[in-house]
Amino acid sequence: MRRPKQTEGASLRIEVRITEEEKAAIRDQANRASLTMSEYMRRTALGKRILSTMDQKAAGELARLGGLQKHLLTQINGLPNEEDLRAGLNSTLLAVHNAVRELKTGAAK
């Protein structure tokens, strides 16, 4: 995944003294979020949401699965057990929807 480009107009610097261990921890967290250290620190300091790469991949996969469930709902018309299939697909679709919502609201800020 590509890192975001430098924030437009960002030309000022803030110097903060930290230990080597703290720098390594910040670098690891920024890498996990696929952000530069500057962008990671900027988002953290300003309270902006930071989604990890894994959260982004999970959200994409959940969206794909939700789309497949909706497609299946359109394909079951006229089947003998349509009502049972529709109930099962609807509950699965609701679970996918709830999982996506949890990723969006439960993500670290």
Backbone bond lengths (Angstrom), bond angles and torsions (degrees), N, CA, C in turn:
res aa  C-N    CA-C-N  psi(-1)  N-CA   C-N-CA  omega(-1)  CA-C   N-CA-C  phi
1 M - - - 1.438 - - 1.517 108.63 -
2 R 1.324 117.17 137.48 1.450 121.87 -178.86 1.524 111.01 -75.14
3 R 1.295 114.32 146.25 1.456 120.00 174.12 1.516 108.88 -80.63
4 P 1.324 117.90 147.08 1.458 119.50 178.48 1.520 110.43 -66.92
5 K 1.334 115.35 149.22 1.455 120.05 177.63 1.516 109.03 -70.37
6 Q 1.320 114.59 163.47 1.459 120.39 179.97 1.523 110.04 -55.69
7 T 1.308 115.59 139.72 1.458 120.67 178.67 1.523 108.29 -59.47
8 E 1.330 115.43 129.71 1.457 120.67 -177.31 1.519 110.88 -60.59
9 G 1.308 116.07 131.56 1.453 121.37 177.98 1.515 114.21 83.29
10 A 1.318 117.57 -0.02 1.465 120.13 -179.02 1.523 108.54 -79.60
11 S 1.315 116.55 106.27 1.463 119.46 -179.47 1.524 111.99 -130.18
12 L 1.316 117.77 -10.10 1.457 120.92 -179.39 1.522 110.02 -89.26
13 R 1.322 115.42 151.38 1.458 120.87 -179.64 1.516 109.76 -119.10
14 I 1.310 114.95 148.46 1.461 121.86 172.45 1.518 105.90 -122.90
15 E 1.316 116.50 128.52 1.457 119.99 178.82 1.523 109.71 -100.93
16 V 1.316 115.36 132.50 1.459 122.00 -179.62 1.523 107.35 -132.47
17 R 1.287 116.52 134.36 1.470 120.31 178.53 1.528 108.79 -89.16
18 I 1.321 115.36 126.71 1.464 121.68 178.29 1.514 108.98 -139.82
19 T 1.319 116.23 165.09 1.465 120.47 178.52 1.528 109.42 -84.36
20 E 1.310 115.97 167.72 1.467 121.24 176.97 1.529 110.51 -60.58
21 E 1.341 116.11 -39.27 1.458 120.56 -179.72 1.527 110.63 -64.77
22 E 1.341 116.54 -41.69 1.459 120.17 178.85 1.525 111.04 -65.07
23 K 1.327 115.69 -40.98 1.466 119.70 178.68 1.527 110.36 -62.93
24 A 1.320 116.85 -42.69 1.468 120.57 179.31 1.529 110.54 -63.42
25 A 1.333 117.10 -40.13 1.469 120.80 179.37 1.526 110.78 -65.66
26 I 1.327 116.84 -42.54 1.466 120.70 178.46 1.517 110.41 -64.75
27 R 1.325 117.14 -42.08 1.468 121.02 178.93 1.525 110.55 -61.75
28 D 1.342 116.73 -42.50 1.469 120.56 179.17 1.528 111.32 -63.05
29 Q 1.327 116.19 -44.29 1.460 119.99 -179.81 1.527 110.97 -65.62
30 A 1.329 117.09 -39.65 1.466 120.75 178.13 1.527 110.03 -64.75
31 N 1.319 116.85 -42.31 1.471 120.45 178.64 1.523 111.29 -62.84
32 R 1.341 117.02 -41.13 1.462 120.03 178.91 1.525 111.87 -63.26
33 A 1.319 116.61 -30.00 1.464 120.95 178.87 1.526 111.77 -91.08
34 S 1.337 116.79 1.31 1.471 122.89 -177.24 1.524 111.80 56.80
35 L 1.335 115.19 42.58 1.461 121.79 178.23 1.521 109.45 -123.15
36 T 1.329 115.48 156.56 1.457 118.71 170.84 1.524 107.22 -70.54
37 M 1.318 116.68 162.04 1.458 118.90 177.93 1.523 110.42 -61.65
38 S 1.328 117.02 -39.81 1.470 120.05 179.51 1.521 111.22 -61.82
39 E 1.340 116.12 -47.04 1.465 119.14 -178.95 1.525 110.65 -66.39
40 Y 1.322 117.19 -38.15 1.460 120.74 177.90 1.529 110.39 -61.65
41 M 1.331 117.22 -47.89 1.458 121.54 -179.81 1.525 111.15 -64.64
42 R 1.332 117.19 -39.55 1.457 121.64 178.95 1.533 110.17 -61.03
43 R 1.339 116.23 -49.06 1.464 119.92 -179.46 1.521 111.66 -64.76
44 T 1.318 116.91 -40.54 1.460 120.94 179.61 1.525 110.35 -63.56
45 A 1.321 116.93 -47.26 1.463 121.07 -177.18 1.525 112.00 -66.30
46 L 1.340 117.11 -32.35 1.458 120.80 -177.60 1.528 112.91 -94.02
47 G 1.329 116.95 4.61 1.459 121.04 176.64 1.519 113.97 71.38
48 K 1.334 117.32 24.03 1.465 120.33 178.80 1.519 109.47 -84.12
49 R 1.313 116.15 152.25 1.455 121.70 -177.39 1.526 110.88 -70.58
50 I 1.316 114.93 139.73 1.462 121.61 177.02 1.522 107.13 -123.00
51 L 1.325 116.25 113.29 1.460 121.17 175.96 1.518 108.75 -95.89
52 S 1.304 116.61 131.72 1.453 119.04 175.80 1.522 109.22 -71.71
53 T 1.313 115.88 160.78 1.457 120.82 177.57 1.521 110.33 -57.87
54 M 1.331 116.58 -38.44 1.460 120.54 179.90 1.524 110.69 -64.41
55 D 1.341 117.83 -40.76 1.465 120.79 177.50 1.522 110.78 -62.45
56 Q 1.328 116.72 -40.29 1.463 120.71 179.51 1.527 110.60 -65.00
57 K 1.328 116.91 -42.01 1.465 120.35 178.39 1.524 110.64 -66.19
58 A 1.324 116.27 -41.57 1.467 120.26 179.38 1.523 110.72 -63.32
59 A 1.329 117.03 -41.63 1.463 120.38 179.18 1.522 110.16 -63.38
60 G 1.318 117.72 -40.29 1.466 121.22 177.63 1.519 111.96 -63.81
61 E 1.315 116.63 -42.74 1.463 120.83 179.43 1.527 110.87 -67.02
62 L 1.326 117.10 -40.55 1.462 120.10 177.70 1.528 111.02 -64.33
63 A 1.321 117.22 -39.07 1.465 120.35 177.34 1.523 110.54 -63.28
64 R 1.334 116.98 -40.12 1.471 121.35 178.35 1.524 110.29 -63.93
65 L 1.326 116.69 -44.98 1.463 120.35 179.61 1.524 111.49 -64.80
66 G 1.317 117.16 -38.39 1.460 120.77 176.65 1.519 111.29 -61.88
67 G 1.332 116.44 -41.01 1.461 120.70 177.50 1.521 111.84 -62.96
68 L 1.329 116.51 -40.22 1.472 120.23 177.79 1.528 110.95 -64.91
69 Q 1.323 116.44 -40.10 1.471 119.92 178.56 1.526 110.67 -62.69
70 K 1.319 116.99 -43.33 1.465 120.41 179.07 1.529 110.59 -63.79
71 H 1.324 116.72 -38.36 1.465 120.55 178.00 1.527 110.18 -63.13
72 L 1.321 116.43 -44.18 1.462 119.93 179.44 1.526 111.64 -62.13
73 L 1.324 116.92 -35.66 1.465 120.15 178.04 1.530 111.48 -60.57
74 T 1.327 116.75 -33.04 1.472 119.58 179.92 1.525 111.97 -80.00
75 Q 1.317 117.80 -16.20 1.461 121.58 -174.95 1.524 114.51 -95.96
76 I 1.320 118.68 -5.95 1.467 119.85 -173.49 1.524 113.41 -96.23
77 N 1.311 117.68 3.35 1.473 120.10 -179.84 1.523 110.58 -57.09
78 G 1.332 115.99 130.62 1.454 121.35 175.35 1.513 115.46 86.43
79 L 1.307 118.66 -4.30 1.464 119.58 177.82 1.530 109.37 -72.99
80 P 1.335 117.19 150.28 1.471 119.83 -176.07 1.537 113.25 -58.91
81 N 1.306 118.26 -37.61 1.473 120.89 -178.74 1.536 110.57 -107.37
82 E 1.322 115.38 40.12 1.468 121.13 -175.72 1.528 112.39 -58.26
83 E 1.326 117.48 -41.31 1.461 120.39 -177.42 1.530 111.86 -62.19
84 D 1.349 116.09 -45.00 1.468 119.76 179.07 1.523 110.88 -65.66
85 L 1.340 116.52 -42.71 1.464 120.06 178.74 1.526 110.80 -62.03
86 R 1.321 116.38 -44.25 1.456 120.79 -179.33 1.538 110.71 -62.06
87 A 1.322 116.87 -41.87 1.472 120.55 179.02 1.531 110.47 -62.89
88 G 1.327 116.70 -44.00 1.468 120.75 179.16 1.517 112.52 -64.82
89 L 1.336 115.86 -44.04 1.462 119.69 179.68 1.524 111.28 -66.59
90 N 1.326 117.07 -38.45 1.465 119.91 178.52 1.530 111.37 -64.56
91 S 1.324 117.32 -40.67 1.467 118.97 179.65 1.535 110.57 -67.99
92 T 1.328 116.84 -37.08 1.461 120.12 176.96 1.523 110.41 -65.96
93 L 1.328 116.77 -43.04 1.459 121.17 179.01 1.532 110.36 -62.11
94 L 1.323 117.31 -39.62 1.457 121.15 177.70 1.535 110.48 -64.36
95 A 1.325 117.41 -40.46 1.465 121.28 178.31 1.529 110.97 -63.65
96 V 1.331 117.32 -41.38 1.467 121.33 177.59 1.528 109.48 -63.37
97 H 1.327 116.14 -45.41 1.460 120.78 179.18 1.533 111.13 -59.18
98 N 1.321 116.90 -44.20 1.466 120.85 179.34 1.523 111.62 -65.34
99 A 1.334 117.42 -37.43 1.465 120.70 178.83 1.529 110.78 -65.72
100 V 1.331 116.88 -39.88 1.477 120.07 177.63 1.522 109.38 -64.83
101 R 1.331 117.20 -43.74 1.472 120.60 179.17 1.533 110.55 -60.76
102 E 1.335 116.87 -41.01 1.460 120.87 179.62 1.521 111.17 -63.85
103 L 1.332 116.77 -39.16 1.466 119.74 177.40 1.524 110.16 -62.57
104 K 1.321 116.48 -41.38 1.469 119.88 -177.23 1.514 111.96 -70.35
105 T 1.328 117.91 -41.29 1.455 120.04 -175.29 1.528 112.45 -92.14
106 G 1.314 117.40 -24.94 1.456 120.70 -177.67 1.514 113.27 -91.25
107 A 1.334 117.76 -1.08 1.462 120.65 -178.35 1.527 110.21 -68.70
108 A 1.306 115.08 149.49 1.466 120.03 178.44 1.515 110.41 -64.07
109 K 1.311 115.00 141.30 1.469 119.02 178.13 1.496 110.17 -98.35
